[in-house]
């Protein structure tokens, strides 16, 4: 898995797109027991709030491989590295934050006909942050044989997310193929542009 995932991630870094993001996501979801739970992300957010940067980095390092596709994980890693004065890691994590977010945003447009396709349920709130929308409430619906989370925003708009593969038990995923308090996802000094390789 490591070699295959590394190749998919390299393609994603070179060209963040729907195809490259989903190719990396497929490798992760085929092998990982379960994506990172929203509760775990909340614990990590709390460590950042408490300024316990080293513990935060240690816990980020212990996450399953799907962490590489989570903008939130890269945001947290960038903030912790910056606080600890590690400028090289800070810039790498900020770059990966932008790349994974671009990949996620390329998977759809958030409509019922073309929902965003996520790797973790926490990705839904990362996307809302990027769109500048404020979460109001959530519903899960079955639509055309797919399971979607529908997030209603404070302005009344709905944003749709396909979570079919994320919520499916790992055994079924492999057989087939083979709330909430958050800091805004804006690492300081992030330009929003992908880094140069």
C-alpha positions as CSV (number, residue, x, y, z in Angstrom):
1,X,0.0,0.0,0.0
2,X,2.8,2.4,0.9
3,X,4.3,2.5,-2.6
4,X,0.9,2.8,-4.3
5,X,-0.2,5.6,-1.9
6,X,3.1,7.4,-2.4
7,X,2.6,7.4,-6.2
8,X,-1.0,8.6,-5.8
9,X,0.1,11.4,-3.4
10,X,2.8,12.5,-5.8
11,X,0.3,12.8,-8.6
12,X,-2.0,14.8,-6.3
13,X,0.8,17.2,-5.3
14,X,1.7,17.7,-8.9
15,X,-1.8,18.3,-10.0
16,X,-4.6,18.7,-7.4
17,X,-7.8,17.5,-9.2
18,X,-10.8,15.3,-8.8
19,X,-9.0,12.4,-10.5
20,X,-5.8,12.6,-8.4
21,X,-7.6,13.1,-5.1
22,X,-10.0,10.2,-5.7
23,X,-7.2,7.9,-6.8
24,X,-5.4,8.6,-3.5
25,X,-8.6,8.3,-1.6
26,X,-9.4,4.9,-3.1
27,X,-6.0,3.5,-1.9
28,X,-6.6,4.9,1.6
29,X,-10.2,3.6,2.0
30,X,-9.3,0.2,0.6
31,X,-6.6,-0.4,3.3
32,X,-7.5,1.7,6.3
33,X,-9.7,0.2,9.0
34,X,-11.7,3.4,9.4
35,X,-11.2,7.1,8.5
36,X,-10.3,9.5,11.3
37,X,-13.4,10.0,13.5
38,X,-14.8,13.5,14.0
39,X,-14.4,13.0,17.8
40,X,-10.6,12.5,17.3
41,X,-10.4,15.7,15.3
42,X,-12.2,17.5,18.1
43,X,-9.6,16.2,20.6
44,X,-6.8,17.4,18.3
45,X,-8.4,20.8,18.0
46,X,-8.6,21.1,21.8
47,X,-4.8,20.3,22.0
48,X,-4.2,23.3,19.7
49,X,-6.5,25.5,21.8
50,X,-4.6,24.5,24.9
51,X,-1.3,25.2,23.1
52,X,0.0,21.7,23.8
53,X,1.9,21.6,20.5
54,X,4.2,18.7,21.1
55,X,1.4,16.4,22.2
56,X,-0.6,17.5,19.2
57,X,2.2,16.6,16.8
58,X,2.7,13.2,18.6
59,X,-1.0,12.4,18.2
60,X,-1.0,13.6,14.6
61,X,1.9,11.3,13.8
62,X,0.0,8.3,15.3
63,X,-3.1,8.8,13.1
64,X,-3.8,6.2,10.3
65,X,-2.6,6.8,6.8
66,X,-5.8,8.5,5.7
67,X,-4.5,11.6,7.6
68,X,-2.5,12.6,4.4
69,X,-5.8,13.5,2.7
70,X,-7.2,15.6,5.6
71,X,-6.8,19.4,5.2
72,X,-7.6,19.7,8.9
73,X,-4.7,17.5,9.9
74,X,-2.3,19.5,7.8
75,X,-3.7,22.7,9.3
76,X,-3.1,21.5,12.8
77,X,0.4,20.2,12.0
78,X,1.2,23.6,10.4
79,X,0.0,25.5,13.4
80,X,1.9,23.3,15.9
81,X,5.1,23.3,13.8
82,X,4.9,27.1,13.5
83,X,4.4,27.5,17.3
84,X,7.5,25.3,17.9
85,X,9.6,27.3,15.5
86,X,10.0,24.6,12.9
87,X,9.7,26.7,9.7
88,X,10.5,23.9,7.2
89,X,7.7,21.6,8.5
90,X,5.3,24.6,8.8
91,X,5.7,25.4,5.1
92,X,5.4,21.8,4.0
93,X,2.2,21.4,6.0
94,X,0.7,24.6,4.7
95,X,1.4,23.5,1.2
96,X,-0.3,20.1,1.9
97,X,-3.2,21.9,3.5
98,X,-3.8,23.9,0.2
99,X,-3.3,20.8,-2.0
100,X,-5.7,18.5,-0.1
101,X,-8.3,21.3,0.1
102,X,-8.0,21.9,-3.7
103,X,-8.3,18.2,-4.3
104,X,-11.5,18.0,-2.2
105,X,-13.0,21.1,-3.8
106,X,-12.4,19.6,-7.2
107,X,-14.5,16.5,-6.5
108,X,-17.8,18.3,-6.9
109,X,-19.7,21.6,-6.5
110,X,-21.8,20.7,-3.4
111,X,-25.1,20.4,-5.3
112,X,-27.4,17.4,-5.0
113,X,-26.4,16.4,-8.6
114,X,-22.6,16.8,-7.9
115,X,-21.8,16.5,-4.2
116,X,-18.3,16.8,-2.8
117,X,-16.7,13.4,-2.2
118,X,-14.9,13.3,1.1
119,X,-12.4,11.0,2.8
120,X,-13.4,11.9,6.4
121,X,-16.6,13.5,7.7
122,X,-14.4,16.3,9.1
123,X,-13.7,17.3,5.5
124,X,-17.2,18.6,5.2
125,X,-16.5,21.4,7.7
126,X,-13.2,22.1,6.1
127,X,-15.0,22.7,2.8
128,X,-17.6,24.9,4.5
129,X,-14.8,27.0,6.0
130,X,-13.1,27.3,2.6
131,X,-16.5,28.4,1.1
132,X,-17.0,31.0,3.9
133,X,-20.2,29.3,5.0
134,X,-21.5,28.9,8.5
135,X,-22.8,25.5,9.5
136,X,-26.4,25.4,10.9
137,X,-27.6,21.8,10.8
138,X,-27.1,18.4,9.1
139,X,-29.1,15.6,7.7
140,X,-28.1,12.2,6.1
141,X,-30.1,11.1,3.1
142,X,-30.1,8.2,0.7
143,X,-30.0,9.6,-2.8
144,X,-29.7,7.4,-5.9
145,X,-28.1,4.5,-4.1
146,X,-25.6,6.9,-2.5
147,X,-25.5,8.1,1.1
148,X,-25.1,11.9,1.4
149,X,-24.6,14.3,4.2
150,X,-26.5,17.5,3.6
151,X,-25.2,20.5,5.6
152,X,-27.6,23.4,5.8
153,X,-25.8,26.7,6.2
154,X,-26.8,29.7,8.2
155,X,-27.8,31.5,5.0
156,X,-30.2,28.7,4.1
157,X,-28.0,27.1,1.4
158,X,-27.4,23.4,1.3
159,X,-24.1,21.8,0.6
160,X,-24.1,18.1,-0.3
161,X,-21.4,15.5,0.5
162,X,-21.1,11.9,-0.7
163,X,-20.1,9.8,2.3
164,X,-21.0,6.4,0.9
165,X,-17.5,5.0,1.1
166,X,-16.6,6.7,4.3
167,X,-19.4,5.3,6.4
168,X,-19.3,1.8,4.8
169,X,-17.8,-0.9,7.1
170,X,-14.2,-1.6,6.0
171,X,-15.0,-5.3,5.2
172,X,-17.6,-4.1,2.6
173,X,-15.3,-1.5,1.2
174,X,-12.6,-4.0,0.5
175,X,-15.0,-6.7,-0.8
176,X,-16.5,-4.2,-3.3
177,X,-13.2,-3.0,-4.6
178,X,-11.3,-5.9,-4.5
179,X,-20.2,19.1,17.4
180,X,-18.4,20.9,17.3
181,X,-16.0,23.6,17.9
182,X,-13.4,24.4,15.4
183,X,-10.8,27.0,14.6
184,X,-11.1,28.4,11.1
185,X,-8.8,26.6,8.6
186,X,-6.6,29.5,7.8
187,X,-3.0,28.9,8.8
188,X,-1.2,32.2,9.3
189,X,0.5,33.5,6.2
190,X,-1.1,30.8,3.9
191,X,-1.3,32.3,0.5
192,X,-3.8,29.8,-0.9
193,X,-1.4,28.8,-3.7
194,X,0.2,25.4,-4.0
195,X,3.9,25.2,-3.2
196,X,6.5,24.7,-5.8
197,X,8.1,21.2,-6.1
